[in-house]
Amino acid sequence: MSEFNFVASAGRVIDIELQAINEIRQYINGQFTAACEAMLKCSGRTIVIGMGKSGHIGNKIAATLASTGTPAFFVHPGEASHGDLGMITKEDVVLLISNSGETAEVVNIFPVIKRLGCYTIAITGNPSSTMAKLANCHLQVTVSQEACPLGLAPTASTTATLVLGDALAVALLEARGFTADDFALSHPGGSLGKRLLLTLDDIMHKAERVPCISQHSTVTDALFEISAKGLGMTAIVDEFGRLLGLFTDGDLRRVIEQKVDIHTTSIATVMTQKCTTAKANMLAAEALNIMEKKRINGLIVVDDSNKPIGALNTQDLLRAGVL
C-alpha cells in the first residue's frame, strides 16, 4: 500500500468547505429576509423538499426548524409525485433544495405546489435555473468548488446549504423569541428536556429521607444520620425545625483530624452555619450550576420558613440524567 497523506487531504477538504461557508455570506440579503418573513407569518408548516444529497440536507434542515419553533417536515420528491403531495396545504411554505436548480423530480412538482398557492423558496447554486425562476424567493448557495477533487460528489455545496438552513432556523428562533422552555417542550424525552424541565421537587429526597438532626445533637449523632441517609450530609435544625446549618462528611474528616471528641462535642459548634440552600421549584439544571460553582456535592431544600423539606446530591442529579 502506497503512502498517502490522509491528514493533508482532510485539511484541504476543511479549507475548501470553510471557504464555501464564507462565500455564501454575500447571499444573505433581501431574499433571505423575504424567506424568513414568509416562514414567520406562515400559518401552516414549512415543507422541505430535496433529492439525493440535497434531500439528506433537507431532512436535517426540517428537523432543526421543527425543534426551534418553526413547524416543519421533509417530503421526498419521488414520494410526493405518488401521493405525498396531499400532505401539503395552501397554508404551507415550501422550501425546495437543488444545487443545480434543475433536478427533475423537484422541478416536476412545482406546478402542483404553485397551483395550491403555496409560497415557495428555492435554495440553489444557480440563480438562472428553472427552480430559481419559478420560486417566489431564491436563496443562492453558489460555491467556487467542491471538496471532492473530481468535482462530482456534493461536499462543499451541501455544507453551505446546511449552514444556510441553520441560519434560517436560528434567525426565526430569535425573531419568535423562542426560549429554553419552548425548546424543552419539543425535547421532553432526552437529556436536554430533563435539564430544562426537571425541578428539585421532582428528584429530591423528602420526608423521613431528609437527613436532619437537632442542634443539641453530638458529632456522633451527625455521623449516624449521614450514614443512615446516605447523602453525605445532614441538616441541623432548631427547636422549631428551622435550618441552622449543615454538616457534611467532609466536615467530619476535618473534625477528626483536629482530634475533637465526637462523642461529646455539640454539632452546633462545628457545623457550617451559612450553608447554601435551594427551593423546591428551582430547576435541577440551575441547582447543578450552583453546586459546580460552589464546589459542593449536596443541597438542602428549604420552604419559605427555612425548614428543610428536601435534600439531594450529585448522584441524584446523575440518576435523573441532569449531570
Salt bridges, closest charged atoms under 4 A:
ASP92 OD1 - ARG45 NE 3.06
ASP166 OD1 - LYS60 NZ 2.96
ASP201 OD1 - LYS206 NZ 3.17
GLU225 OE2 - LYS229 NZ 2.71
ASP238 OD2 - ARG242 NE 3.01
ASP251 OD1 - ARG254 NH2 2.64
ASP304 OD1 - LYS279 NZ 3.50
ASP316 OD1 - HIS205 NE2 2.88
ASP316 OD1 - ARG319 NH2 2.58
